[in-house]
Amino acid sequence: MKLDYKKTIFVGLAFMLISMFWQAYDNLIGKILIDKFGLNQFFSGFVMALDNIFALFMLPLFGALSDKTNSKRGRRTPYIIVGTVVAAFALVGLSFVDNLQTTKIKSETAIVEEYENVKDLHDDVNEWANVTFQMSEGAEKTKINKILANYTAPSAPDELSLADTHDVKEAYHNYLRLQAWKKTSSDPGLFVGFMIILLIALISMSVFRSPAVALMPDVTIKPLRSKANAVINLMGAFGGVTFLILSMILGIDKYSYVNYGPAFIIISVLMLVLLGLFLWRVKEPKLVEEKLALEKELGISDEDEEEEETAGALPKEKRLSLILILLSVFFWFMGYNAVISKLSDYAPKVLNMGFSTALLIANATAILGFIPIGILSSKIGRKKTILFGVSLLTVCFFTVRFLTPETGFMLYVVLGLTGIAWASINVNSYPMVVELSKGSNVGRYTGYYYAFSMAAQIVTPMLSGLFMDKMGRIVLFPYATICVVISLFTMLFVKHGDVKPEAKALLEHFDVED
């Protein structure tokens, strides 16, 4: 019983193109909505949560539909084809609308010209005074002038304090956003078109996400699924990294009002290329037949386990541990997803740096950390490893609040450690949940895990956005820190689910639920 790695890699191409799409969505859509259409943080957060809202009902629906599908290409492949093609063409559509909106605000407003004057401006009082002199009257200009008024005395410094620099930049970026929103609200055609195409893309991705997940076990015998899932997860990680490298090459990860069209078009082309490669090498009906023949040869049954006798509901102590674990999952996803969904807006406007390199480092350290973290978990237990990860994540998020444009390079170190922290949490949290289940209800407990993690990812882009609207972008990492600290306290009181895993081959430590 040896895993066919070549076959599994080709099956994993579906995950690779899925990850490329979501990495582009997470990092570019929010910037477009805020900078070019003028949405505030709350409403842009709502749009960023739409994929998880759709996932709540569409993933089970299309997973069930694919179970009942019978076509020449198999049960899952037709959904992968339709979903990928429609999503890829929707990305091309988004690229055209993005280009039209960029051209519109450049030709019909002074937003881009004004932004060029301040995009690399930090804390020089006289330069900011010159900038505000050219601003149109409004609340944001008044805010900036009040701050600058404190520096008019002969003995006053020529540079703004760190707090004043944050406040001035926040007010100015809001001033630019309000100009964009004024243009959008007076002529909403492009915005409506953008949202319609975006909804088509999100629905298309939801169509084949569950079928793509189900394909691997369809073509892999049960004893080899952990190794196969490890390969699938790595393919997905490479997809996300591909977009981050692309954004660095195109130079779109730092400044606002750039044309993101080329990035969307390249990602859509790569998705179609990967789909073509997938269809060339993955003949689903044939692979399913080979798997069934191998099962018969080896005497392996892949039928559902018979219903186990249970003594009723989960005992009180275990039920309490389950609740505490799920609450922990909810709160650390609240913190982590807020950062991931808002970093592309935060890093350029607060730290004057691009987001791609930092996220690339976080992805790389997480991938490299899976194996040693899996080994560590087997030695010290899941709970201790999670507590280590949550503690490290708390320190990382807390530290970012104090970074400045001058010390922004430290974000690379902090997000590198964040990748390790998140891997420590993610490797162990799902196994702790299903450890409390019976063989007959693993699916139900898996549903609990995803319900809490997905609920957090629906709520947090909007809630964090609401705080950022009221208190400025600088509140992002304190918000994330508080969420993670809450998860630390709930996790401390967990008493069950910490059974040491069996020894695994190195690759199997990549077998993590996302």
C-alpha positions in Angstrom: 0.0 0.0 0.0 2.0 2.9 -1.3 0.5 6.3 -2.1 0.7 7.3 -5.8 2.2 10.7 -5.2 2.1 11.7 -8.9 -1.7 11.0 -9.1 -2.3 12.8 -5.8 -0.4 15.9 -6.9 -2.5 16.1 -10.1 -5.7 15.7 -8.0 -4.3 18.5 -5.8 -4.2 20.9 -8.7 -7.9 21.7 -7.9 -6.8 22.9 -4.4 -4.0 24.9 -5.8 -6.2 26.9 -8.1 -8.8 27.4 -5.2 -6.0 28.8 -3.0 -4.8 31.2 -5.6 -8.3 32.6 -6.0 -8.8 33.1 -2.3 -5.4 34.6 -1.7 -6.2 37.2 -4.5 -9.7 37.8 -3.0 -8.5 38.3 0.5 -5.7 40.7 -0.4 -7.1 42.7 -3.4 -10.9 43.0 -3.1 -10.8 44.9 0.2 -8.3 47.4 -1.1 -10.4 48.0 -4.2 -13.6 48.5 -2.2 -12.0 50.9 0.2 -9.7 52.9 -2.1 -11.4 53.0 -5.4 -15.1 52.7 -4.5 -14.9 54.4 -1.1 -16.6 51.8 1.2 -15.7 52.1 4.9 -14.1 49.3 6.8 -17.4 47.9 8.1 -19.1 47.5 4.7 -15.9 46.3 3.0 -15.7 43.7 5.8 -19.2 42.6 5.0 -18.2 41.9 1.4 -15.1 40.1 2.6 -17.4 37.8 4.7 -19.7 36.9 1.8 -17.7 33.8 0.9 -18.2 32.4 4.3 -21.8 33.3 4.4 -22.3 31.4 1.1 -20.2 28.5 2.4 -22.6 27.9 5.2 -25.3 26.6 2.9 -23.7 26.1 -0.5 -20.9 23.8 0.5 -23.3 21.1 2.0 -25.7 21.6 -0.9 -23.2 21.1 -3.7 -21.4 18.4 -1.8 -24.6 16.4 -1.6 -25.5 17.1 -5.2 -22.1 15.8 -6.4 -22.7 12.6 -4.3 -25.7 12.0 -6.5 -24.2 13.0 -9.8 -23.5 10.3 -12.4 -21.7 11.6 -15.6 -19.0 10.4 -18.0 -16.5 12.5 -16.2 -17.4 11.2 -12.8 -19.2 12.7 -9.8 -16.9 15.6 -8.9 -15.1 16.7 -12.1 -18.2 18.4 -13.8 -18.5 20.8 -10.8 -14.8 21.5 -10.8 -14.9 22.3 -14.5 -18.0 24.6 -14.3 -16.9 26.4 -11.1 -13.4 27.0 -12.3 -14.3 28.3 -15.7 -17.0 30.6 -14.5 -14.8 31.9 -11.6 -11.9 32.5 -14.0 -13.9 34.5 -16.5 -15.5 36.4 -13.5 -11.9 37.4 -12.5 -11.3 38.7 -16.0 -14.6 40.7 -15.7 -13.4 42.1 -12.4 -10.1 43.2 -14.0 -12.0 45.2 -16.6 -14.2 46.9 -14.0 -11.2 47.6 -11.8 -9.4 49.2 -14.8 -12.5 51.3 -15.6 -12.9 52.5 -12.0 -9.1 53.3 -11.8 -9.3 55.4 -15.0 -12.5 57.1 -13.8 -11.1 58.3 -10.5 -7.9 59.4 -12.2 -9.7 61.5 -14.9 -12.7 62.8 -12.9 -11.2 63.4 -9.4 -7.9 64.6 -7.9 -7.7 61.5 -5.6 -4.8 59.9 -7.3 -2.8 63.1 -7.7 -3.4 63.9 -4.0 -2.4 60.5 -2.9 0.9 60.7 -4.9 1.8 63.7 -2.7 1.5 61.7 0.6 2.1 58.0 -0.2 5.6 58.1 1.2 5.1 61.0 3.5 5.7 60.2 7.2 5.9 62.8 10.0 7.2 66.1 8.6 5.0 68.9 10.0 5.7 71.5 7.3 5.0 69.0 4.4 1.7 68.0 6.0 0.8 71.6 6.5 1.4 72.1 2.7 -0.7 69.1 2.0 -3.7 70.2 4.1 -3.5 73.7 2.5 -4.5 72.0 -0.7 -7.3 69.9 0.8 -10.9 70.8 0.2 -12.8 71.9 3.3 -14.2 69.2 5.5 -14.1 67.4 8.8 -10.9 65.5 7.9 -9.0 68.7 7.0 -10.2 70.2 10.4 -8.9 67.2 12.3 -5.4 67.4 10.6 -5.2 71.2 11.2 -6.0 70.8 14.9 -3.1 68.3 15.2 -0.7 70.6 13.3 -1.7 73.6 15.4 0.1 72.0 18.3 3.4 72.3 16.4 3.3 76.1 15.6 5.2 77.3 18.6 8.8 78.2 17.9 10.1 75.5 20.3 7.8 72.8 18.8 9.5 69.9 17.0 9.5 69.7 13.2 8.3 66.1 13.3 4.9 64.8 14.4 4.8 62.3 17.3 4.0 58.7 16.5 0.4 59.0 17.7 -0.1 62.3 15.7 1.4 60.7 12.6 -1.1 57.9 12.9 -4.0 60.3 13.4 -3.0 62.5 10.5 -2.5 59.7 8.0 -5.8 58.1 9.1 -7.7 61.3 8.6 -6.1 61.9 5.2 -6.8 58.3 3.9 -10.4 58.8 5.1 -10.5 62.0 3.2 -9.5 60.2 0.0 -11.9 57.4 0.7 -14.8 59.9 1.1 -14.0 61.5 -2.2 -14.1 58.0 -3.8 -17.4 57.2 -2.1 -18.9 60.6 -3.2 -18.1 59.6 -6.8 -19.5 56.1 -6.3 -22.7 57.2 -4.7 -23.4 59.7 -7.5 -22.6 57.3 -10.3 -22.9 53.7 -8.9 -22.9 51.8 -12.2 -19.4 50.4 -12.0 -19.8 49.5 -8.4 -23.0 47.6 -9.1 -21.3 45.8 -12.0 -18.3 45.0 -9.8 -20.5 43.5 -7.0 -22.5 41.4 -9.5 -19.4 39.9 -11.1 -17.9 39.4 -7.6 -21.0 37.5 -6.5 -20.8 35.3 -9.6 -17.2 34.5 -8.8 -18.0 33.6 -5.1 -20.9 31.5 -6.0 -18.9 29.7 -8.7 -16.1 28.9 -6.2 -18.7 27.6 -3.8 -20.1 25.2 -6.5 -16.9 23.1 -6.6 -15.2 23.6 -3.3 -17.0 20.6 -1.6 -16.7 18.3 -4.7 -13.0 19.1 -4.9 -12.6 18.1 -1.2 -14.5 14.9 -1.8 -12.4 13.9 -4.9 -9.3 12.8 -2.9 -11.1 10.2 -0.7 -13.0 9.0 -3.8 -9.8 8.0 -5.5 -7.6 7.1 -2.5 -8.0 4.0 -0.2 -8.7 4.7 3.4 -5.2 3.8 4.9 -3.5 6.3 2.6 -5.8 9.3 3.0 -3.7 11.0 5.6 -0.6 11.1 3.3 -2.8 12.1 0.4 -4.4 14.9 2.4 -0.9 16.1 3.3 -0.1 16.4 -0.4 -3.4 18.2 -1.1 -2.7 20.7 1.7 0.7 21.4 0.4 -0.6 22.0 -3.1 -3.1 24.5 -1.7 -0.3 26.3 0.2 1.7 26.5 -3.0 -1.3 28.1 -4.7 -1.5 30.9 -2.1 2.3 31.5 -2.3 2.0 31.8 -6.1 -0.3 34.8 -5.8 1.9 36.5 -3.2 5.0 36.1 -5.4 3.0 37.4 -8.4 1.8 40.5 -6.4 5.5 41.2 -5.5 6.6 40.9 -9.1 3.8 43.2 -10.3 4.4 45.7 -7.5 0.8 45.9 -6.4 1.2 45.1 -2.7 2.1 48.5 -1.3 0.4 51.5 -3.0 -3.2 52.3 -3.7 -4.9 53.2 -6.9 -2.8 50.9 -9.0 -4.3 48.8 -11.7 -5.0 45.3 -10.4 -6.3 44.1 -13.7 -3.1 42.2 -14.8 -3.1 40.3 -11.5 -6.7 39.2 -11.9 -6.1 38.2 -15.5 -2.9 36.2 -14.8 -4.6 34.4 -11.9 -7.6 33.5 -14.1 -5.3 32.2 -16.9 -3.3 30.2 -14.3 -6.6 28.7 -13.0 -7.6 27.6 -16.5 -4.1 26.2 -17.2 -4.2 24.2 -13.9 -7.7 23.0 -14.8 -6.5 21.9 -18.2 -3.6 20.0 -16.6 -6.1 18.5 -14.1 -8.4 17.3 -16.8 -5.5 15.8 -18.8 -4.1 13.8 -16.0 -7.1 13.1 -13.7 -9.6 10.7 -15.3 -12.0 10.4 -12.3 -14.0 7.3 -13.3 -10.8 5.4 -14.1 -9.2 6.4 -10.8 -12.3 5.4 -8.9 -12.4 2.0 -10.6 -8.7 1.5 -9.8 -9.3 2.4 -6.2 -12.2 0.0 -5.9 -10.2 -2.8 -7.4 -7.3 -2.1 -5.0 -9.7 -2.2 -2.1 -11.0 -5.5 -3.3 -7.5 -6.9 -3.7 -6.4 -5.8 -0.3 -9.7 -6.7 1.4 -10.3 -3.2 2.6 -13.9 -1.9 3.2 -14.6 1.8 2.9 -18.2 1.5 4.0 -19.5 3.7 6.7 -18.9 2.4 10.2 -21.9 0.9 11.9 -23.6 3.0 14.5 -21.9 2.6 17.8 -23.8 2.1 21.0 -23.6 5.1 23.2 -24.5 5.8 26.8 -26.5 8.8 25.8 -25.3 12.4 25.6 -21.7 13.4 26.0 -20.7 13.4 29.7 -20.9 16.8 31.4 -17.2 17.3 31.8 -16.5 16.4 28.2 -19.3 18.6 27.0 -17.8 21.5 28.9 -14.4 20.8 27.3 -16.0 20.7 23.9 -17.8 24.0 24.4 -14.5 25.6 25.6 -12.5 24.2 22.6 -15.2 25.6 20.2 -15.2 29.0 21.9 -11.4 29.0 21.6 -11.7 28.2 17.9 -14.2 31.0 17.5 -12.0 33.6 19.2 -8.6 32.8 17.7 -10.3 32.8 14.2 -11.8 36.2 15.2 -8.3 37.6 15.8 -6.4 35.8 13.0 -8.9 36.4 10.2 -9.3 40.1 11.1 -5.6 40.5 10.5 -5.5 38.4 7.3 -8.5 40.2 5.8 -7.3 43.7 6.7 -3.5 43.5 6.4 -3.4 44.5 2.8 -5.0 47.8 3.8 -3.1 48.2 7.1 0.5 47.6 6.0 0.7 50.2 3.2 -1.2 52.9 5.1 0.2 52.5 8.6 3.6 51.1 8.0 4.3 52.3 4.4 5.2 48.8 3.3 3.8 46.1 1.0 1.9 43.1 2.4 3.1 40.3 0.1 6.5 39.6 1.5 5.2 39.5 5.1 2.4 37.1 4.2 4.7 35.0 2.1 7.0 34.6 5.1 4.0 33.7 7.3 3.0 31.0 4.8 6.5 29.7 4.5 7.1 29.3 8.2 3.7 27.7 8.7 4.5 25.1 6.0 8.0 24.5 7.5 6.5 24.3 11.0 4.0 21.5 10.3 6.4 18.6 10.8 8.3 19.8 13.9 5.0 21.0 15.4 3.4 17.6 14.7 6.4 15.9 16.4 6.2 18.3 19.4 2.5 17.6 19.8 3.2 13.9 20.0 5.6 14.5 22.9 4.0 17.2 25.0 0.3 16.9 24.0 -2.1 18.9 21.9 -3.3 21.3 24.6 0.2 22.5 25.5 1.1 22.9 21.9 -2.0 25.0 21.3 -1.3 27.1 24.4 2.2 27.7 23.1 0.8 28.8 19.7 -1.9 31.0 21.2 0.6 32.7 23.6 3.0 33.3 20.7 0.2 34.6 18.5 -0.8 37.0 21.4 2.8 38.4 21.6 3.0 38.7 17.8 -0.2 40.7 17.5 0.5 42.8 20.5 3.9 43.7 19.1 2.7 45.0 15.7 0.8 47.8 17.4 4.1 49.5 18.3 5.7 49.2 14.9 6.3 52.4 12.9 7.3 52.9 9.2 10.9 53.1 10.5 10.6 49.7 12.3 8.2 48.2 9.9 10.8 45.7 8.7 10.1 43.8 12.0 6.8 42.8 10.6 8.6 40.2 8.6 9.9 38.6 11.8 6.6 39.0 13.6 4.6 37.4 10.8 7.2 34.6 10.5 6.5 33.8 14.1 2.8 34.2 13.5 3.0 31.4 10.9 4.5 29.1 13.4 1.9 30.1 16.0 -1.0 29.5 13.7 0.4 26.1 12.6 0.7 25.1 16.2 -3.0 25.9 16.8 -4.3 24.6 13.5 -2.5 21.2 13.6 -4.1 20.4 17.0 -7.5 22.1 17.4 -9.5 20.0 15.0 -8.1 16.7 16.3 -9.1 17.8 19.9 -12.7 18.3 18.7 -13.1 15.0 17.0 -11.3 13.2 19.8 -14.4 13.8 21.8 -16.6 12.2 19.2 -17.7 8.6 18.5 -17.0 6.8 15.3 -20.6 7.3 14.3 -20.7 11.1 14.8 -17.3 12.4 13.6 -19.1 14.3 10.9 -21.3 16.1 13.4 -18.3 17.2 15.4 -16.5 18.2 12.3 -19.6 20.4 11.6 -19.3 21.9 15.0 -15.7 22.9 14.3 -16.4 24.5 10.9 -19.6 26.2 12.2 -17.6 28.0 14.9 -14.6 28.8 12.7 -16.8 30.0 9.8 -19.0 32.1 12.1 -15.9 33.9 13.4 -14.8 34.6 9.8 -18.2 36.0 9.0 -18.4 38.3 12.1 -14.8 39.5 12.4 -14.3 41.4 9.1 -17.3 43.5 9.9 -16.7 43.9 13.7 -13.0 44.7 13.2 -14.0 47.1 10.4 -16.5 48.8 12.7 -13.8 49.5 15.3 -11.4 50.7 12.6 -14.0 53.1 11.3 -14.5 54.5 14.8 -10.9 54.4 16.1 -8.6 54.2 13.1 -6.6 51.4 11.4 -4.3 51.3 14.4 -6.9 49.5 16.4 -6.6 46.3 14.2 -3.9 44.5 16.1 -5.1 45.4 19.6 -8.5 44.0 18.6 -6.9 40.9 17.3 -4.8 40.6 20.5 -7.9 40.8 22.7 -9.6 38.1 20.7 -6.7 35.8 21.0 -6.2 36.4 24.7 -9.9 35.4 25.2 -9.1 32.1 23.4 -6.1 31.6 25.6 -8.3 31.8 28.8 -11.0 29.4 27.4 -8.3 26.9 26.3 -6.7 26.9 29.7 -9.8 25.2 31.2 -10.1 22.4 28.6 -9.6 19.0 30.3 -10.4 16.5 27.6 -9.5 15.8 23.9 -5.7 15.8 24.6 -5.0 12.2 23.7 -1.5 11.8 22.3 -1.6 10.9 18.6 -0.1 7.8 17.2 3.4 8.0 15.7 3.2 9.3 12.1 5.4 9.4 9.1 6.9 12.8 8.6 4.6 13.7 5.7 1.5 12.9 7.7 2.1 15.9 10.0 0.9 18.0 7.1 -2.5 16.4 7.4 -4.3 19.4 8.9 -7.8 20.6 8.6 -8.0 24.1 7.3 
